[in-house]
Amino acid sequence: MKIHTLKKGPIEKFLRRMKSKSSRGGPQIDEVLRDILVKANEFVPSEAGSILLDEPHRKSENIHDPKRNLLHFVACFGPGSDKILGTALPVTSGVAGKTYLAGTSYISTDISANTSFNKEIDGRLNRNTRSILCVPIVLGRSICGVIELVNRKGRINYTKDELKLLEIFAGYTSTLIQNALDANRNEELTRRDDLTGLFNDRYFHQQLSEEIRRTKKTRKDITLLFLDLDNFKQINDTYGHLAGSRTLSEVGALLKETLKGENAGIVRYGGDEFAVILPGKARVDAVVVAERVRKAMEAAVFLKHKSKRGEQAYNIAGVITCSIGIASFFEDGLEGGSSLEEEKISFIRSADRAMYIAKEKGKNFICLGEKSEMSYLSSM
């Protein structure tokens, strides 16, 4: 039996039912869904079957109008089932939609007499549906999709005992999805900095190795920004370390907002030092990004509001700026080390040294590579 599933990346958008995103280190969810359908078919042999899930983002937008949701085929088997993989159905039509909205299982007795039956899929697959079992998949307290079997092998209709079996498998599906979410969330937490929510140095070193490996294959350059906050010690000395921590948290938010839309890995490297990985960007493009960050930092007013715990607002303006060093893998001639690890360390060292040159030039500067001390930008 050949089972088709969406690839792990596309599937994960249907599983983002927590605040954190799924990570690469979690379970292979496509294999999980494939296993569910294999086991379901072993217990209740059928000509075809599928798992359909709603999309959390759309669902959250339509929380008061669930009839606007869609169900997506994320895994399926049966003749021609690859033709419907990834397609979506409105929840207002079809047995799957009715099961999803009502939250109750369905077993066919006479499918031709069911006004909810949608013949569109049969038409696309050149299939004649005789019987259907369909049960909701519940995650927490919310229905997130359905599991459906079509055309019982060996006879016309399914039995109520087989419906109970499929309900057990729907619970199994819920458990496996939740376990995948939990594992992915735990993996994600190990990659994040607690204070800023940015990636941490553990992620930075792993991801930079991957990106260098990729860039050496594609021959598209990769640029690294290292930035250090200017005058951060003044915040700690004047307002205290708690205010300093709050400022760092706001810097993290500012970087995420400023770099929104960029393919950027934003990292708190340590203390008041940050790094940004820019895959596929040459130095000239990275300078534009760096200048946007520098200007945003220069214009920012930190601690404008009281914290949730009641710490006072300070409206700190004109104090915090940043010095940025830029290194580009190919443009700075960093390829050719004895190992990828050596090349990575040279890459980091080059961006770090450029940052210190920017610092030495008077702060609030951008330096374009440690070997180009004269190629730097100052604040305007």
C-alpha positions as CSV (number, residue, x, y, z in Angstrom):
1,M,0.0,0.0,0.0
2,K,1.5,3.3,-1.1
3,I,0.8,6.2,1.3
4,H,1.3,9.8,0.2
5,T,2.1,12.5,2.7
6,L,3.1,16.2,2.4
7,K,6.8,16.7,3.2
8,K,7.8,17.6,6.7
9,G,8.1,21.3,6.1
10,P,4.6,21.8,4.6
11,I,3.0,19.5,7.2
12,E,4.5,21.6,10.1
13,K,2.4,24.6,9.2
14,F,-0.7,22.6,10.2
15,L,0.9,21.6,13.5
16,R,1.8,25.1,14.7
17,R,-0.8,25.0,17.5
18,M,1.7,26.3,20.1
19,K,3.6,29.6,20.3
20,S,6.9,28.1,19.3
21,K,7.5,26.7,15.8
22,S,8.4,23.1,15.0
23,S,12.1,22.5,14.7
24,R,14.2,20.3,12.6
25,G,15.2,18.1,15.5
26,G,11.7,16.8,16.3
27,P,10.0,13.6,15.1
28,Q,9.5,13.1,11.4
29,I,5.8,13.9,11.3
30,D,5.3,12.6,7.8
31,E,6.4,9.2,9.0
32,V,4.0,9.5,12.0
33,L,1.0,10.2,9.8
34,R,2.1,7.4,7.4
35,D,2.2,4.9,10.3
36,I,-1.2,6.0,11.5
37,L,-2.8,5.2,8.1
38,V,-0.9,1.9,7.8
39,K,-2.2,0.7,11.1
40,A,-5.8,2.0,10.5
41,N,-5.9,0.1,7.2
42,E,-4.5,-3.1,8.8
43,F,-7.4,-3.1,11.3
44,V,-10.1,-1.8,8.9
45,P,-9.0,-2.7,5.4
46,S,-10.2,0.0,3.0
47,E,-9.6,1.0,-0.6
48,A,-8.6,4.5,0.4
49,G,-8.1,6.7,3.4
50,S,-6.9,10.1,4.4
51,I,-6.0,12.5,7.3
52,L,-7.2,16.0,6.9
53,L,-6.1,18.9,9.2
54,D,-7.2,22.5,9.5
55,E,-4.7,25.3,9.4
56,P,-4.1,26.9,12.8
57,H,-3.4,30.4,11.4
58,R,-6.7,30.5,9.5
59,K,-8.5,28.9,12.4
60,S,-7.4,31.6,14.8
61,E,-8.6,34.3,12.4
62,N,-12.0,32.6,12.2
63,I,-12.4,31.6,15.8
64,H,-15.9,32.9,15.9
65,D,-16.8,31.6,12.4
66,P,-15.5,28.1,12.1
67,K,-17.4,27.5,8.9
68,R,-14.8,29.6,7.1
69,N,-12.1,27.1,7.9
70,L,-10.6,24.6,5.4
71,L,-9.5,21.0,5.7
72,H,-6.3,20.0,3.9
73,F,-5.3,16.5,2.8
74,V,-2.0,16.0,4.5
75,A,-1.7,12.2,4.1
76,C,-3.7,9.8,2.0
77,F,-3.6,6.4,0.2
78,G,-5.6,4.7,-2.5
79,P,-5.8,4.9,-6.4
80,G,-4.9,8.4,-7.6
81,S,-4.7,9.8,-4.0
82,D,-1.5,11.8,-4.9
83,K,-3.8,14.0,-7.0
84,I,-5.6,15.4,-3.9
85,L,-2.6,15.6,-1.6
86,G,-2.3,19.1,-0.3
87,T,-5.6,20.3,-1.6
88,A,-8.2,21.9,0.6
89,L,-11.9,21.4,1.1
90,P,-14.3,23.9,2.7
91,V,-15.7,22.6,6.0
92,T,-19.2,23.5,4.9
93,S,-19.3,20.6,2.4
94,G,-18.6,16.9,2.4
95,V,-18.7,14.2,5.1
96,A,-15.3,15.3,6.4
97,G,-16.4,18.8,6.9
98,K,-19.6,17.8,8.6
99,T,-17.7,15.6,11.0
100,Y,-15.2,18.4,11.7
101,L,-17.9,21.0,12.4
102,A,-20.2,18.7,14.4
103,G,-17.3,16.9,16.3
104,T,-19.2,13.6,15.9
105,S,-18.1,10.4,14.1
106,Y,-19.8,9.3,10.9
107,I,-20.6,5.9,9.5
108,S,-22.4,5.5,6.1
109,T,-25.4,3.2,5.6
110,D,-26.5,4.5,2.2
111,I,-24.0,7.1,1.0
112,S,-26.1,7.9,-2.1
113,A,-28.9,9.2,0.3
114,N,-26.5,11.4,2.3
115,T,-27.0,15.0,1.2
116,S,-23.6,16.0,2.8
117,F,-21.6,13.7,0.5
118,N,-19.4,15.7,-1.9
119,K,-19.0,14.0,-5.2
120,E,-16.1,16.3,-6.3
121,I,-13.3,14.0,-5.0
122,D,-14.9,11.0,-6.7
123,G,-14.9,12.9,-9.9
124,R,-11.3,13.9,-9.6
125,L,-10.2,10.3,-8.8
126,N,-12.6,8.5,-11.0
127,R,-13.8,6.7,-7.9
128,N,-17.2,5.3,-6.8
129,T,-17.6,5.8,-3.1
130,R,-19.8,3.1,-1.5
131,S,-19.1,3.6,2.2
132,I,-17.3,6.0,4.5
133,L,-16.0,6.0,8.1
134,C,-15.0,9.5,9.4
135,V,-14.0,10.5,12.9
136,P,-12.7,13.8,14.3
137,I,-9.2,14.3,15.6
138,V,-9.1,16.3,18.8
139,L,-6.0,18.1,20.1
140,G,-6.5,19.4,23.6
141,R,-10.1,20.6,23.6
142,S,-10.1,21.6,19.9
143,I,-11.0,19.6,16.8
144,C,-8.1,20.0,14.4
145,G,-9.1,17.6,11.6
146,V,-10.5,14.2,10.7
147,I,-9.3,10.7,9.7
148,E,-11.4,9.1,7.0
149,L,-11.6,5.6,5.4
150,V,-13.4,5.0,2.2
151,N,-14.9,1.8,0.7
152,R,-14.5,-1.2,3.1
153,K,-12.7,-4.0,1.4
154,G,-14.7,-7.3,1.2
155,R,-18.2,-5.8,1.7
156,I,-20.3,-2.8,1.1
157,N,-20.5,-1.1,4.5
158,Y,-18.4,-0.6,7.7
159,T,-19.6,-1.9,11.0
160,K,-20.1,0.0,14.3
161,D,-17.2,-2.0,15.8
162,E,-15.0,-0.7,13.0
163,L,-16.1,2.8,13.7
164,K,-15.0,2.3,17.4
165,L,-11.6,1.1,16.1
166,L,-11.2,4.2,13.9
167,E,-12.1,6.4,16.9
168,I,-9.3,4.7,18.8
169,F,-7.0,5.5,16.0
170,A,-8.1,9.1,16.0
171,G,-7.1,9.3,19.6
172,Y,-3.8,7.6,18.7
173,T,-3.4,10.3,16.0
174,S,-4.0,13.1,18.6
175,T,-1.5,11.6,21.0
176,L,1.2,11.3,18.3
177,I,0.6,14.8,17.0
178,Q,0.8,16.2,20.6
179,N,4.0,14.2,21.3
180,A,5.5,15.6,18.1
181,L,4.5,19.1,19.2
182,D,6.0,18.6,22.7
183,A,9.2,17.2,21.4
184,N,9.6,20.0,18.8
185,R,8.8,22.6,21.4
186,N,11.4,21.2,23.9
187,E,14.0,21.1,21.1
188,E,13.1,24.7,20.2
189,L,13.5,25.8,23.8
190,T,17.1,24.6,23.8
191,R,17.8,26.8,20.8
192,R,16.4,30.0,22.3
193,D,17.8,32.7,24.7
194,D,15.4,33.0,27.7
195,L,15.8,36.8,28.0
196,T,15.3,38.0,24.4
197,G,13.6,35.0,22.7
198,L,16.3,35.1,20.0
199,F,18.3,32.1,19.0
200,N,21.2,31.3,21.3
201,D,24.9,30.6,20.6
202,R,24.2,26.8,20.5
203,Y,21.9,27.4,17.5
204,F,24.3,29.9,16.0
205,H,27.2,27.5,15.7
206,Q,25.0,24.6,14.4
207,Q,23.2,26.8,11.9
208,L,26.3,28.7,10.7
209,S,28.0,25.3,9.9
210,E,24.9,24.3,7.9
211,E,24.8,27.6,6.0
212,I,28.5,27.5,5.2
213,R,28.2,24.0,3.9
214,R,25.2,25.1,1.7
215,T,26.9,28.2,0.4
216,K,29.9,26.2,-0.7
217,K,27.6,24.1,-2.8
218,T,25.5,26.9,-4.2
219,R,28.4,29.4,-4.5
220,K,26.1,32.1,-3.3
221,D,27.8,34.2,-0.7
222,I,26.7,34.4,3.0
223,T,27.3,37.4,5.2
224,L,27.6,37.6,9.0
225,L,26.8,40.7,11.1
226,F,28.2,41.0,14.6
227,L,26.9,43.9,16.6
228,D,27.7,45.2,20.1
229,L,25.5,47.7,22.0
230,D,27.3,51.0,22.6
231,N,27.0,52.5,26.1
232,F,25.1,49.5,27.5
233,K,27.2,49.7,30.8
234,Q,25.7,53.1,31.3
235,I,22.2,51.6,31.5
236,N,23.3,49.1,34.2
237,D,25.2,51.8,36.2
238,T,22.5,54.4,36.0
239,Y,19.3,52.3,36.3
240,G,20.4,49.0,37.6
241,H,20.8,45.5,36.1
242,L,17.1,44.8,36.0
243,A,16.7,47.7,33.7
244,G,19.6,46.4,31.7
245,S,17.9,43.1,31.3
246,R,14.7,44.7,30.2
247,T,16.7,46.8,27.6
248,L,18.2,43.6,26.2
249,S,14.8,42.1,25.9
250,E,13.6,45.2,24.0
251,V,16.7,45.1,21.7
252,G,15.7,41.5,20.8
253,A,12.2,42.7,19.9
254,L,13.6,45.6,17.9
255,L,15.9,43.3,15.9
256,K,13.1,40.9,15.1
257,E,10.9,43.8,13.9
258,T,13.6,45.5,11.9
259,L,14.7,42.3,10.2
260,K,11.1,41.1,9.5
261,G,10.9,39.7,6.0
262,E,14.6,39.0,5.8
263,N,15.9,35.5,5.6
264,A,17.9,36.2,8.8
265,G,19.0,34.1,11.7
266,I,19.1,36.5,14.7
267,V,21.1,35.5,17.6
268,R,22.0,36.8,21.1
269,Y,25.6,35.7,21.1
270,G,26.2,36.7,24.7
271,G,25.9,39.7,27.0
272,D,25.1,42.7,24.9
273,E,26.5,41.1,21.7
274,F,24.3,39.9,18.9
275,A,24.8,38.2,15.5
276,V,22.8,38.0,12.3
277,I,23.3,35.3,9.7
278,L,22.3,36.4,6.2
279,P,22.4,33.4,3.8
280,G,22.6,34.3,0.1
281,K,23.5,37.9,0.8
282,A,26.6,39.6,-0.6
283,R,28.3,42.4,1.3
284,V,26.6,45.2,-0.6
285,D,23.2,43.9,0.3
286,A,24.2,43.2,3.9
287,V,25.3,46.8,4.3
288,V,21.8,48.0,3.6
289,V,20.4,45.6,6.2
290,A,23.1,46.6,8.7
291,E,22.4,50.3,8.2
292,R,18.7,49.7,8.8
293,V,19.5,48.0,12.1
294,R,22.0,50.8,13.1
295,K,19.4,53.5,12.4
296,A,16.6,51.7,14.2
297,M,18.8,51.3,17.3
298,E,19.9,54.9,17.2
299,A,16.3,56.1,17.0
300,A,14.9,53.7,19.6
301,V,13.6,54.9,23.0
302,F,14.0,52.1,25.5
303,L,11.9,51.3,28.6
304,K,9.1,53.7,27.6
305,H,6.5,51.7,29.6
306,K,6.3,50.1,33.0
307,S,7.0,46.4,32.9
308,K,4.3,43.8,33.6
309,R,5.9,43.4,37.0
310,G,5.6,47.1,37.7
311,E,9.2,48.3,37.2
312,Q,9.1,51.9,36.2
313,A,9.5,53.4,32.8
314,Y,12.7,55.4,32.1
315,N,12.3,56.6,28.4
316,I,16.0,56.1,27.6
317,A,16.7,57.9,24.3
318,G,20.0,58.8,22.6
319,V,22.1,56.4,24.8
320,I,22.0,53.0,23.2
321,T,23.5,52.7,19.7
322,C,25.4,49.8,18.1
323,S,28.7,49.0,16.4
324,I,28.4,46.5,13.6
325,G,31.0,44.4,11.9
326,I,30.4,42.7,8.6
327,A,32.1,39.6,7.1
328,S,31.2,37.9,3.8
329,F,32.4,34.3,3.3
330,F,33.6,34.6,-0.3
331,E,34.4,38.3,-0.5
332,D,36.6,38.2,2.6
333,G,38.4,35.1,1.2
334,L,37.4,32.8,4.1
335,E,37.1,29.7,2.1
336,G,40.0,27.3,1.9
337,G,40.5,26.3,5.6
338,S,41.6,22.8,6.4
339,S,38.1,22.0,7.7
340,L,34.6,23.5,7.7
341,E,35.0,24.1,11.4
342,E,38.2,26.1,10.8
343,E,36.4,28.1,8.1
344,K,33.5,28.8,10.5
345,I,35.8,30.0,13.2
346,S,37.6,32.3,10.8
347,F,34.3,33.7,9.6
348,I,33.2,34.4,13.1
349,R,36.6,36.0,14.0
350,S,36.5,38.2,10.9
351,A,33.0,39.6,11.7
352,D,33.9,40.0,15.4
353,R,37.1,41.9,14.6
354,A,35.3,44.1,12.2
355,M,32.9,45.0,15.0
356,Y,35.7,46.0,17.3
357,I,37.1,48.2,14.5
358,A,33.8,49.9,14.3
359,K,33.9,50.4,18.1
360,E,37.3,51.9,17.9
361,K,36.2,54.3,15.2
362,G,33.9,56.0,17.7
363,K,30.9,53.7,18.0
364,N,27.7,53.7,16.1
365,F,29.7,52.6,13.0
366,I,29.5,49.8,10.5
367,C,32.8,48.3,9.5
368,L,33.0,46.2,6.3
369,G,35.4,43.4,7.1
370,E,38.4,43.4,9.3
371,K,40.8,43.6,6.3
372,S,39.0,46.8,5.1
373,E,39.6,49.2,8.0
374,M,39.0,52.2,5.7
375,S,35.7,50.8,4.4
376,Y,33.3,51.8,7.2
377,L,30.2,53.8,7.6
378,S,29.5,56.3,10.3
379,S,26.3,57.6,11.6
380,M,24.8,60.3,9.4
